[in-house]
Amino acid sequence: MKVAVLVSGGVDSAVALALLQEQGYDVTPFYLKIWLEDELSFLGECPWEEDLSHAHAVCQQLGLELQIVSLQQAYKELIISYTIDEIKAGRTPNPDMLCNTFIKFGAFLENHGQGFDKIATGHYAGIIKSDGAYFLKLTPDPIKDQTYFLARLSQEQLSRVLFPLADLNKEQVRMHAQRFDLPNKDRKDSQGLCFLGKIKFRDFVKAQVGVQEGALIEYETGKVLGKHEGFWFYTTGQRQGLGLAGGPWYVVAKDPIKNTVTISKEYHGKDKQRNAFLMDIIQGKVCDYVGKPIQVKLRHGAQLYDATIKPAEGSRLLVTISERDQGIAPGQFAVFYDGLVCVGSGMIVKAL
């Protein structure tokens, strides 16, 4: 079986590559260059050269020739534009989720993956097939599990992917890296969005959208308590970076038309349930679970809520979760699970 393996320079993708080679697959490693160094270099250090050097070192040790593919233009058109549009509309985007859908298993698969049977990555995720359909499956490492970021993949994409780390946790991956004596075996995990590296997301947004002074308004009184540089720098539930004394203060709402940010010290008040939301852009078999027990993730991580789903106006669904969550934000994705199996997702359009 011919497998294209996407390597990033990190230990996870390096171990995935080494395991597949050890198992006898005909592997070809690819490095996807999506860093926008020309546009963003003034903001800070470009990480892609360091990543690429680690990827080269791993491939050289394994006797493989690394292929470098530039998808910068596709990333700019599909992911950066989406991110900026969502921010300007007052929503909270998830670029990494769409990167998997439109870049790694989208543009790469369409333009460079046709000669391969499978596309493999170092994601912590599993794949199962049931009744002719493909589903993501949770992995043994609840913290590292990345099924949330992969939940928008189509059936065609899921049929082509291979996840060698499906049955491993991070400690086991590190042990394999030591066993293979990989050059990046001790490299720390990267943090943040894949195309920003060490650059702060706020600095990226400022470079793309700019600044515009607006009012910080207290939810309970309507009083103006301070100023901000643009509603696009804030997200629902945020408590850092407001610059006000007497807190903690939380972001309750944003108004893209008036450029106002509404804040409150009583975010966790008993009268504010924050345990329900409306969603649309439904994908997968979520609708099959209306009125049935299901669990949901509202972001990457180990937290799973018990949830109930009911029909709402139009094609939307009303989701109620078992606990309050301060970070339910329009634009983010809710990803649903039946036991270990990911059954679909939807975009949050309104927090209730």
C-alpha positions in Angstrom: 0.0 0.0 0.0 1.3 3.4 -1.0 0.9 6.0 1.8 1.6 9.7 1.7 2.6 10.8 5.2 2.3 14.4 6.2 5.1 15.4 8.5 5.4 18.6 10.5 8.8 18.3 12.2 7.1 17.3 15.4 7.5 14.0 17.2 3.9 12.7 16.5 4.2 12.8 12.7 7.7 11.5 12.9 6.6 8.4 14.9 3.7 7.9 12.6 6.1 7.8 9.6 8.5 5.5 11.3 5.8 3.1 12.4 4.3 2.8 8.9 7.7 2.2 7.4 8.4 -0.5 10.1 5.0 -2.1 9.2 6.0 -2.4 5.6 4.1 0.3 3.9 5.5 2.1 0.9 5.7 5.6 2.5 6.5 9.0 1.0 6.9 11.9 3.5 5.5 15.3 2.6 6.0 18.7 4.4 3.2 21.1 3.7 4.4 24.7 3.7 1.5 27.0 4.8 3.4 29.5 6.9 2.8 33.0 5.4 6.3 34.3 6.1 6.1 37.1 3.5 3.0 38.7 5.0 3.7 37.9 8.7 7.5 38.0 9.1 7.4 41.5 10.7 5.3 40.1 13.5 7.9 37.7 14.8 10.1 34.7 14.2 9.2 32.3 11.3 9.0 28.8 12.7 8.8 26.9 9.4 12.5 26.7 8.8 13.1 25.0 12.2 10.1 22.6 11.6 11.5 21.8 8.1 15.0 21.1 9.4 13.5 18.6 11.9 11.4 16.9 9.2 14.5 16.6 7.0 16.5 15.1 9.8 13.9 12.4 10.5 13.5 11.5 6.9 17.2 11.3 6.3 17.6 8.9 9.3 14.8 6.7 7.9 16.3 6.8 4.4 13.4 8.7 2.8 13.3 11.7 0.6 11.1 14.5 1.9 8.8 16.2 -0.6 8.0 19.8 0.1 4.6 21.1 -1.1 3.6 24.8 -0.9 -0.1 25.3 -0.1 0.4 28.9 1.1 -2.0 30.4 -1.5 -4.7 27.8 -0.8 -4.3 28.4 2.9 -4.6 32.2 2.5 -7.7 31.9 0.3 -9.5 29.2 2.2 -8.4 29.5 5.9 -7.1 33.1 6.4 -10.0 34.7 4.6 -12.5 32.5 6.6 -10.8 33.5 9.8 -10.9 37.2 9.1 -14.5 37.1 7.8 -15.7 35.3 11.0 -13.8 37.7 13.3 -15.3 40.7 11.5 -18.8 39.2 11.8 -18.3 38.9 15.6 -17.9 35.2 15.7 -15.1 33.0 17.0 -13.5 31.0 14.2 -11.6 27.7 14.4 -8.9 27.8 11.7 -7.3 24.5 12.6 -10.5 22.5 12.1 -11.0 23.9 8.6 -7.3 23.4 7.8 -7.7 19.7 8.2 -10.8 19.8 6.0 -9.7 22.1 3.2 -5.9 21.9 3.3 -4.4 18.6 4.7 -7.2 16.4 3.5 -8.5 18.8 0.9 -6.1 20.7 -1.3 -3.2 18.3 -0.7 -5.4 15.2 -1.3 -6.8 16.6 -4.5 -3.6 17.9 -6.0 -0.9 15.6 -4.6 -2.6 12.5 -3.1 -4.1 10.8 -6.1 -1.2 8.4 -6.6 -1.5 7.1 -3.0 -3.9 4.6 -1.4 -3.9 6.5 1.9 -2.9 9.8 3.5 -1.5 9.5 6.9 -0.8 12.0 9.7 0.3 12.0 13.3 -3.2 13.0 14.6 -4.4 11.3 17.7 -7.6 9.8 16.2 -9.0 6.5 15.1 -11.2 5.4 12.1 -13.9 2.7 12.2 -16.3 1.6 9.5 -19.9 0.7 10.3 -22.8 0.0 7.9 -20.7 1.2 5.0 -19.9 4.6 6.6 -16.6 5.9 8.2 -16.5 7.4 11.6 -13.8 8.9 13.8 -13.0 7.2 17.1 -11.7 8.6 20.3 -8.1 7.6 21.3 -6.7 6.4 24.6 -5.3 9.8 25.4 -8.3 12.1 26.2 -6.1 15.2 26.4 -4.2 14.7 23.1 -7.2 13.2 21.3 -7.8 15.3 18.1 -11.1 13.9 16.8 -12.6 17.4 17.6 -10.3 19.0 15.0 -11.1 16.3 12.4 -14.9 16.2 12.8 -15.6 18.2 9.6 -14.0 15.6 7.3 -16.3 14.1 4.6 -16.9 10.4 4.0 -14.6 10.6 1.0 -11.8 12.1 3.1 -12.3 9.6 6.0 -12.1 6.7 3.5 -8.6 7.9 2.5 -7.0 8.7 5.8 -4.7 6.6 8.0 -3.9 7.4 11.6 -1.0 5.3 12.9 -1.3 6.7 16.4 -4.9 5.6 16.9 -4.2 3.2 19.7 -1.4 5.2 21.5 -1.2 7.9 24.1 1.5 10.6 24.2 3.7 8.6 26.6 3.7 5.6 24.3 4.5 7.9 21.3 7.5 9.3 23.2 8.6 5.8 23.9 8.5 4.9 20.2 10.4 8.0 19.4 13.1 6.8 21.8 13.0 3.3 20.4 13.5 4.6 16.8 16.1 7.1 18.2 14.5 9.9 16.1 16.4 13.2 15.9 13.4 15.1 17.3 12.6 12.5 20.0 12.9 15.2 22.8 11.3 18.1 20.9 8.5 19.8 22.8 5.0 19.9 21.4 4.0 23.0 19.5 1.3 25.3 20.8 -1.2 27.6 19.1 -2.4 27.8 15.5 -0.4 25.9 13.0 0.3 28.9 10.7 1.2 31.3 13.4 3.9 29.4 15.3 5.2 31.7 18.1 3.2 34.7 17.0 0.3 35.8 19.2 -3.2 35.5 17.6 -4.0 39.0 18.8 -1.0 40.4 16.8 -2.1 38.5 13.7 -5.6 39.9 14.0 -4.3 43.4 14.5 -2.2 43.1 11.4 -5.2 41.9 9.4 -8.0 44.0 10.7 -6.4 46.9 12.5 -7.7 48.8 15.5 -10.9 50.9 16.1 -11.8 52.4 19.5 -15.0 51.2 21.0 -16.8 51.1 24.4 -16.7 48.5 27.2 -20.2 48.4 28.5 -21.4 46.9 31.8 -24.2 44.3 31.1 -26.2 45.1 34.3 -26.2 48.9 34.1 -25.4 49.9 30.5 -22.6 52.1 31.8 -19.5 52.7 29.7 -16.6 51.5 31.9 -13.7 51.8 29.5 -12.5 51.5 26.0 -11.1 48.8 23.7 -9.3 48.6 20.4 -11.9 46.6 18.5 -14.5 44.0 19.3 -12.7 41.5 17.1 -10.0 41.0 19.8 -12.5 39.4 22.2 -14.5 36.2 22.5 -17.5 35.2 24.6 -16.4 34.1 28.1 -13.0 35.8 27.9 -11.7 37.3 31.2 -8.1 38.2 30.4 -6.9 41.4 28.7 -9.9 43.7 29.6 -7.7 46.1 31.5 -10.3 47.0 34.2 -9.9 46.9 37.9 -12.4 45.5 40.3 -12.9 42.2 38.4 -12.8 39.6 37.4 -14.7 40.9 34.3 -16.0 38.6 31.6 -17.0 39.2 28.0 -20.8 38.6 27.7 -21.5 39.9 24.2 -20.1 41.8 21.2 -21.9 44.1 18.8 -20.1 44.2 15.4 -22.3 47.1 14.2 -21.7 49.4 17.1 -18.2 48.0 17.9 -19.1 47.5 21.6 -18.1 44.8 24.0 -20.5 44.0 26.8 -18.9 42.8 30.1 -20.0 41.6 33.5 -18.6 40.5 36.8 -21.7 38.2 37.3 -20.9 35.9 34.4 -21.4 32.8 36.6 -24.6 34.2 38.2 -27.4 31.7 38.9 -29.7 33.5 36.5 -27.3 32.9 33.6 -27.6 29.2 32.7 -25.1 29.2 29.8 -25.9 25.6 29.1 -27.6 25.7 25.7 -27.0 26.9 22.2 -28.5 26.8 18.7 -26.5 25.3 15.9 -26.7 24.8 12.1 -24.4 23.6 9.3 -25.0 20.1 10.7 -22.7 17.3 9.4 -22.8 13.6 10.0 -25.5 11.7 11.9 -26.2 14.3 14.6 -29.9 14.5 13.6 -30.3 10.8 14.3 -29.8 11.6 18.0 -32.6 14.1 18.5 -34.2 13.0 21.8 -31.5 10.4 22.5 -28.6 10.5 24.9 -25.4 11.9 23.4 -22.2 13.6 24.5 -20.6 16.8 23.0 -17.2 18.6 23.0 -17.3 22.4 22.6 -13.5 22.6 22.1 -10.4 20.5 21.8 -9.6 18.7 25.1 -10.9 16.1 27.4 -14.1 17.8 28.5 -17.2 15.9 27.3 -20.7 17.0 28.3 -23.9 14.9 28.4 -26.3 16.6 26.0 -29.8 16.5 24.6 -30.8 17.7 21.1 -34.2 19.1 20.0 -35.4 20.5 16.7 -35.4 24.3 16.5 -36.5 26.8 13.9 -35.6 26.0 10.3 -32.9 23.5 10.0 -31.3 24.5 13.3 -31.0 22.3 16.4 -31.2 23.2 20.1 -28.5 21.6 22.2 -28.7 21.6 26.0 -25.6 20.4 28.0 -25.4 18.9 31.5 -23.3 21.7 32.9 -22.7 25.4 32.4 -19.9 26.5 30.1 -18.7 30.0 30.1 -17.1 29.8 26.6 -20.1 28.9 24.3 -19.4 31.2 21.4 -21.0 31.7 18.0 -18.7 30.4 15.2 -17.2 27.6 17.2 -18.1 24.0 16.5 -19.9 21.4 18.7 -18.7 17.9 18.0 -20.9 14.9 19.1 -20.0 11.5 20.4 -21.9 8.2 21.0 -19.5 6.4 23.3 -16.1 6.4 21.6 -17.5 7.2 18.2 -17.7 10.7 16.7 -21.1 11.0 15.0 -20.9 14.5 13.6 -20.7 18.2 14.3 -22.5 21.5 13.9 -21.6 25.2 14.1 -22.8 27.2 17.1 -24.9 30.2 15.9 -26.3 31.5 19.2 -25.5 30.8 22.9 -28.5 30.7 25.2 
